Amino acid sequence: MKLIYAVKNIGFIAVLTLLLSSCEEVIDIDVNQNQPKLVIEGNVTDELGKQFVKISETVPFKNESAIKEISGATVMIQEENGQLYHLTEESNGLYSASFKGLSGKKYYLAVTINDKTYQASCVMPEKVVLDSISVTQVSMFDEKRNFLKLHYQDPPEEGNAYRYIIKNNGVPYKGFFVSNDKFDNGRYVNRTVYTDDPKIEVDDNIDVEFLCISPEVYKYFYSLVQITGGGGPPVSAGNPVSNISGDALGYFSAHTIQRNSFQVK
């Protein structure tokens, strides 16, 4: 059974995820309900342009909407055997530098705040091409809904993982959509993405960002599904599986990206 796991709030998709969650592995998560946590969200892509690191701090679960941006950090990214980039703070908690990441290269992140340094590394995977996007109709609980299907060839090597960022008429779907090749390694994949709100209708304009991510980054986003069932940044109700040292939440991802658009007919 092929599924896209999405962090959602309530409704149709939440029920679907609960019914089918046995298709994936269980990840042990350290639950912490009271202490605020530093959150580092870093991204390096294979596009020439700004690469971003966002730094914030969570608050207790009951007040999860209040996120504090962290200014004044020293942020650096270095390419394996290559350039060292010093990121500048362009707005509160948002740091950037302009360069292009390369598949097969390892990237190192170092963030220093109040004399404490947090570190992470990530190898950018080889690019997998998203061939096309289509729409399929699914019947469940006496309701028929339109969902996206993504078509691509998974490479023969094991361990490929993907993330999908989707907009409908410019409105992004909440939550995180990820999958890996655990059940379809090396096969041609016709992947259904169970989006929720807004519904997909005729003449809708769909935009998809197709990301090839590392297995460690996949575990981070998948662990968010197990923690909350709700979208948005992580909160201190649970600690997602992070690849960042120093007891920080978040992730550092070096990934490829492809953008596709189409109109529903």
TITORDO-148168 format. One record per residue: residue in one letter; x, y, z of N, C-alpha, C in turn. Coordinates in steps of 0.05 Angstrom, whole numbers, m for minus. Each point is the difference from the previous one (the first is absolute). Layout:
 residuo   n_px   n_py   n_pz  ca_px  ca_py  ca_pz   c_px   c_py   c_pz
       A      X      Y      Z      X      Y      Z      X      Y      Z
...
***
This chain:
 residuo   n_px   n_py   n_pz  ca_px  ca_py  ca_pz   c_px   c_py   c_pz
       M     17    m24      0    m17     24      0     18     25      0
       K     m6     19    m18     17     24     m2    m15     23     12
       L     14     14     18    m13     22     14     19     24      1
       I    m11     24     m1     15     23      8     m9      7     28
       Y     19      4     18     m7      6     28      0     30      3
       A    m22     11     10     m3     29      2     m7      7     29
       V     11     21     10     m8     11     26    m24     17     m4
       K    m23     m8     10    m25     15     m4    m13      6     27
       N    m21     16      0    m14      7     24    m22    m20      7
       I    m23      1    m15    m22    m17      5    m13     m8    m26
       G    m21    m17      1    m16     m5    m23      8    m25    m16
       F     m7      1    m25      3    m22    m19     28    m12      1
       I     20     17     m3     28    m10     m2     10    m11     26
       A     m9     12     22      9    m10     26     m9    m29      4
       V    m26     m5     m7    m10    m27      2     15    m19    m18
       L      5      8    m24     15    m16    m20     28     m7     11
       T     14     19     11     26     m5     10      0    m20     23
       L    m20      3     18     m2    m19     23     m5    m28    m10
       L    m17     m4    m19     m6    m26    m10     23    m14    m14
       L     18     15    m13     20    m11    m16     29      4     10
       S      2     10     25     27      6     10     17    m24      5
       S    m12    m24      1     15    m25      4     18     m6    m23
       C     m2     14    m23     17     m5    m23     28      9      5
       E      5     17     20     27     12      4     12     m9     26
       E     26      5      3     14     m7     25     m9     18     23
       V      5     m9     24     m5     16     24     26     12      9
       I      0     26      6     23     15      8     m3      8     29
       D     19     m7     17     m1      8     28      5     30      2
       I    m17     13     16      1     29      3      1      8     29
       D     18     18      7      3     10     27    m20     22      4
       V    m19     m5     18    m22     20      4      8     18     23
       N     m3     26     m4      6     20     20    m20     23     m2
       Q    m17      3     21    m23     17     m2      4     28     10
       N     22      6     14      2     25     14     22     18     m8
       Q     24    m10     m6     23     17     m5      0     10    m28
       P      5     27     m4      3     10    m27     25    m11    m13
       K      0     m2    m26     22    m11    m15      8     18    m23
       L     27      1     m5     10     13    m24     m7    m16    m25
       V    m10     14    m20     m7    m13    m25     17     11    m23
       I     15    m17    m14     16      9    m23    m11    m15    m24
       E     m7     16    m21    m11    m12    m25     18     11    m23
       G     18    m17     m9     19      8    m21     m4    m15    m26
       N      3     14    m22     m4    m12    m26     21      9    m20
       V     12    m20    m14     18      5    m23    m12    m14    m23
       T     m4     14    m23    m12    m12    m23     20      0    m24
       D     m8    m13    m21     17     m1    m24     m7     23    m19
       E    m14     20     10     m6     24    m16     19     22      8
       L      9     15    m20     18     23      5    m17     22     12
       G      6      9     24    m16     21     13      4     m1     30
       K    m18     13     14      3      1     29     m7    m27     13
       Q     18     m8     18     m5    m24     17     m5     11     29
       F    m21    m11     13    m10     12     24      4    m19     25
       V      4     13     22     m1    m12     27    m18     17     17
       K    m21    m13     12    m18     14     17      4    m10     29
       I      2     19     19      5     m7     28    m21     12     17
       S    m13    m17     16    m21      9     18      0    m16     25
       E    m19      6     18     m2    m15     25    m29     m8      5
       T     m4    m25      7    m27     m9      6     m9     10     27
       V    m26     m3      5    m11      6     26    m17    m24      9
       P     m9     m1     25    m16    m23      9    m24     m5    m19
       F     m8    m26      0    m20     m9    m19    m26     16      0
       K     m9      9     23    m25     14      1      1     27    m13
       N     24     10     m6      3     26    m12     17     m2    m25
       E     m6    m21    m17     17     m7    m22      1     22    m22
       S    m19     18     m1      0     20    m21     21     22      4
       A     10      2     25     19     21      6     28    m10     m4
       I     12      6    m23     27     m9     m7     19     24      1
       K     22     m2     13     19     21      3     23     m3    m19
       E      4     21    m17     23     m1    m19     25      7     15
       I     22    m13     m7     26      5     14     18     16    m18
       S      8     23      9     18     17    m15     28     m1     12
       G     20     10    m15     27      2     10     16    m25      0
       A     m9    m21    m14     15    m25     m2     23      3    m21
       T     20    m16      3     21     m4    m20     m6    m26    m15
       V     m5      2    m26     m8    m23    m16     19     m4    m23
       M      9    m24     m3     19     m7    m22     m8    m26    m13
       I      3     m2    m26     m3    m25    m15     25     m4    m17
       Q     11    m24      2     24     m7    m16     m6    m24    m18
       E      9      2    m25     m2    m22    m18     25    m18      4
       E     m4    m26     m1     21    m19      3     23      6    m20
       N     24      4     11     23      7    m16     m4     25    m17
       G    m17     18     10     m6     24    m16     m4     25     16
       Q    m17     17    m10     m3     27     10    m14      1     28
       L      8     19     16    m13      5     25    m17     25     m3
       Y    m25     m1      7    m19     22     m3     m9     10     27
       H      3     27      4    m10     13     24    m27     12     m6
       L    m21     m9     13    m27      9     m5     m5     26     15
       T    m14     18    m13     m7     26     12    m30      0      8
       E     m6     14     21    m28      1     10    m15     22    m16
       E    m19     m9    m16    m15     19    m17    m26      8     13
       S    m10    m15     19    m22      9     17      2    m16     26
       N    m17      6     19      2    m13     26     m1    m30     m2
       G     22    m13      7      1    m29      0      4    m13    m26
       L      3     15    m22      3    m11    m27     27      7    m11
       Y     16    m20     m6     28      4     m9      3    m12    m28
       S     17     13    m17      2     m9    m28     28      5    m11
       A      6    m16    m21     24      5    m17     m7    m11    m27
       S     12     12    m21     m6     m8    m28     21    m18    m10
       F     m8    m24     m8     17    m20    m13    m17    m22    m11
       K     12    m20    m13    m14    m23    m11     11    m26     11
       G    m17    m17     11      8    m26     10      3    m20    m23
       L     16    m20      5      6    m21    m20     m7    m28     11
       S    m13    m16    m17     m6    m28      8     26    m15      5
       G     m2    m17     21     24    m16      7     18     14     20
       K     m3     25      4     17     15     18    m12      0     29
       K     17     m1     20     m9      3     27      3     29      9
       Y    m21     10     14      0     27     10     m1      0     30
       Y     15     18     12      3      2     29    m12     27      9
       L    m17     m2     21    m12     24     12     11      4     28
       A      7     25      7      7      7     27    m14     26      8
       V    m15     m2     22    m15     23     11     10      5     28
       T      9     24      6     10      7     26    m18     22     12
       I    m10     m6     24    m18     18     15      9      0     29
       N      6     23     11      9      3     28     22    m20      6
       D     20     m1    m17     24    m16      4     m5    m30     m2
       K    m23     m9     m8     m6    m28     m4     m3     m5    m30
       T     13    m21    m10     m1     m6    m29    m17    m25     m5
       Y    m17      2    m19    m17    m22    m10     10     m8    m28
       Q      3    m26     m5     11     m9    m25    m17    m21    m13
       A      2     m1    m27    m14    m21    m15     14     m3    m27
       S     m5    m23    m13     10     m5    m26    m20    m15    m16
       C      1      3    m27    m19    m14    m17     13     m3    m28
       V     m3    m24    m12      9     m4    m27    m24      5    m19
       M      4     16    m21    m22      5    m19     m3    m24    m18
       P    m24    m12     m1     m4    m23    m17      2      7    m30
       E      2    m21    m16     m2      4    m29    m29      7     m7
       K     m3     15    m22    m26     11     m7    m17    m22    m14
       V    m25     m3      9    m19    m17    m13    m20     18    m14
       V     m6     m6    m25    m18     17    m16    m29     m7      4
       L    m16     19      6    m29     m3      1    m10      2    m29
       D    m10    m23    m11     m8      0    m28    m25     16     m5
       S    m20     m5     17    m26     14     m5    m17     m1     25
       I    m23     15     m1    m19      1     21    m28     m6    m12
       S    m16    m15     14    m27     m4     m9    m19      1     24
       V    m26     m4     m5    m20      0     21    m15    m27      0
       T     m4    m12     23    m15    m24      3    m23      4     19
       Q    m21    m15     m3    m24      2     17      0    m24     19
       V     m3      6     26      0    m21     21    m26      1     15
       S    m13    m24      3    m24     m2     16      6    m11     27
       M    m10     14     21      5    m10     28    m22     12     17
       F    m12    m17     17    m21      9     18    m23     14    m16
       D     m7    m12    m23    m22     10    m16      5     28    m11
       E     25      7     m2      8     27    m11     20     m4    m22
       K     m3     14    m22     19     m1    m22     16     26      0
       R     27     m3     m1     17     23      1     21     m2    m21
       N      9     23    m10     23      0    m19     26      3     15
       F     20    m15     m8     26      2     11     21     m1    m22
       L     24     11      7     22      1    m19     13    m27     m2
       K     10     m6    m24     18    m23     m4     26     11    m12
       L     23     m8     11     26      8     m9     13    m24    m13
       H     13      4    m23     11    m22    m16     30      4     m3
       Y     16    m20      9     29      2     m2     12    m27      2
       Q     25     m3     m9     15    m24      1     19      1     24
       D     m5    m18     20     18     m2     23     26    m14     m9
       P     23     10      8     25    m12     m7      4    m28     12
       P     18    m16    m11      4    m27     10     13     m1     27
       E     15     21      8     12      1     26    m21      3     22
       E      3    m13     22    m19      2     22      5     26     16
       G    m21     10     14      4     22     18     m9     27    m12
       N    m14      0    m23     m9     25    m11    m25     10     16
       A     m2     26      4    m22     12     15     m8     26    m14
       Y    m25      7      4    m12     23    m14    m18     16     18
       R      0     26     m6    m20     18     13    m14     16    m22
       Y    m26      6      4    m16     14    m19    m13     24     13
       I      5     23    m12    m13     25      9    m20      9    m21
       I    m25      2      7    m22      2    m19    m17     24      5
       K     m6     15    m21    m19     23      1    m23     m4    m19
       N    m23      8      9    m24     m1    m17    m10     29     m3
       N      1     10    m25     m6     28     m6     15     19     19
       G     25     m7      4     17     17     16     m2     m4     30
       V    m19    m17      9     m4     m6     28     15    m25      8
       P     20      1     17     15    m24      8    m16    m19     17
       Y      3    m26     m5    m12    m20     18     16      0     26
       K    m15     m1     22     13     m1     26     11    m28      5
       G     21     m1     16     12    m26      7     24     m6    m17
       F     10    m24      3     24     m9    m13     m5    m26    m15
       F      7     m1    m25     m5    m24    m17     27    m13     m7
       V      4    m24      9     26    m14     m4     m6    m29     m7
       S     20    m12    m13     m1    m29     m5     28    m10     m5
       N      4    m26      1     26    m12     m7     m4    m24    m18
       D     22    m14     m6     m2    m22    m19      0    m27     14
       K    m10     m1     24      0    m25     16    m15    m22    m15
       F    m22      7    m13    m18    m20    m13      2      0    m30
       D     15     19    m12      0      1    m29     28      8    m11
       N     21    m10     14     27      6     m9      5     m9    m28
       G     10     18    m17      7     m6    m27    m23     m3    m20
       R    m24      6      9    m24     m3    m17     m9     27    m11
       Y    m17     m1    m20    m13     24     m9    m23      5     19
       V     m1     24     11    m19      7     22    m22     17    m10
       N    m25     m8      6    m24     17     m4    m11      6     27
       R      8     22     12     m4      5     28    m24     18      5
       T    m19     m9     15    m23     16      8      7     17     24
       V     m6     26     m1      5     19     22    m27      7     11
       Y     m5     m7     25    m26      4     13     m1     28     12
       T     m6     19    m17     m4     28      9    m28      3     11
       D     m4     21     16    m26      4     13    m14     25     m8
       D      8     23     11    m14     25     m3     19     21    m12
       P     m6     12    m23    m24     m1    m15     m3    m25    m18
       K    m25     m7     m5     m5    m22    m18      9      7    m29
       I      7    m21    m15      9      4    m27    m24     m2    m19
       E     m4     22    m15    m23      2    m18     10      5    m29
       V    m18     m3    m19      7      6    m28      8     30     m2
       D     20      5    m17     11     27     m5     19     10     22
       D      4    m16     22     19      8     20     28      0    m12
       N     17     18      9     28      1     m8     17    m11     23
       I     14    m22     m6     15    m14     20     30      4     m5
       D     14      8     22     30      3     m1     12    m21     19
       V     20    m14    m10     13    m20     17     30      5      0
       E     12      0     24     29      0      3      8    m29      8
       F     16    m12    m17      7    m28      4     29     m1     10
       L      4     m8     26     26      1     13     10    m29      4
       C     25     m4     m7     14    m25      6     16      5     26
       I     m8    m13     22     12      6     26     16    m24     10
       S     16      5     21     16    m22     11    m18    m17     19
       P      8    m25      6    m15    m16     18     m4     13     28
       E     21     14      9     m2     13     26    m21     22      1
       V     m2     15    m22    m20     21     m1    m28    m12     m3
       Y     m2    m22    m15    m25    m15     m1    m10     m8     28
       K     18    m10     17     m7     m9     27    m10     24     16
       Y     12     24     m4     m9     23     14    m30      6     m6
       F     m6      3    m26    m27      7     m7    m20    m22      6
       Y      8    m25     m3    m18    m22      6     m6     m1     31
       S     21      6     16     m5      0     29    m19     22      8
       L     m2     22    m15    m20     20      6    m29    m11     m2
       V     m4    m18    m19    m26    m13     m3     m7    m15     25
       Q     19    m14     11     m5    m16     24     m5     17     25
       I     13     23      0     m2     17     24    m27     14      3
       T     m8     14    m21    m22     19      3    m25     m5    m17
       G      4     m9    m24    m23     m1    m18     m9     28     m9
       G     16     20      5     m6     28     m7     23     13    m13
       G     m5     19    m18     21     13    m15     14     22     16
       G     19     14    m13     14     22     13     26     m8     11
       P     15     19     12     26     m6     11     m2    m18     24
       P     22    m15      7     m2    m17     23     m3     15     26
       V    m14    m12     19     m4     12     26     11    m19     21
       S      2      9     25     14    m16     20    m17    m22     12
       A    m23     m6    m13    m15    m24      8     15    m25     m7
       G     17      0    m20     15    m23     m9     24      8    m15
       N     20    m17      0     25      7    m13      4    m16    m25
       P     m3     11    m24      4    m15    m24     29    m10     m3
       V      4    m20    m16     26    m12     m4     17     19    m16
       S     18     14     13     16     21    m13     28    m10     m7
       N     11     12    m21     28     m6     m7     19     23     10
       I    m10     16     18     16     23     11      9     m7     28
       S     26      4      6     11     m6     26     m7     23     19
       G      5     m6     26     m2     21     20    m28      3     12
       D    m17    m20     m3    m26      0     12    m18     22    m12
       A      3      5    m26    m18     18    m14    m20    m16    m16
       L    m23     11     m5    m20    m11    m18      6     10    m28
       G    m14    m12    m20      2      9    m27     16    m19    m17
       Y     10     10    m23     13    m17    m19     19     18    m17
       F     19    m14    m12     17     13    m21     m1    m18    m24
       S    m11     11    m22     m5    m16    m24     15     11    m24
       A     16    m17    m13     11      6    m26    m15    m17    m20
       H    m16     13    m18    m18    m15    m18     m1     12    m27
       T     m9    m16    m19     m6     10    m27    m29      9     m1
       I     m6     17    m19    m28     10     m2     m7      3    m29
       Q    m25     m8     m6    m12      4    m27    m28     11      3
       R     m7     19    m16    m26     13      1    m17     m7    m24
       N    m24    m10      5    m19     m7    m22    m26     14      6
       S    m14      8    m22    m27     11      3    m18    m12    m21
       F    m26     m2      7    m20     m8    m21    m28      9      9
       Q    m18      0    m19    m28      8      5    m17    m25     m2
       V    m17     m3     20    m18    m24      2    m21      2    m22
       K     m3    m21    m15    m20     m1    m22    m23    m18      7
***
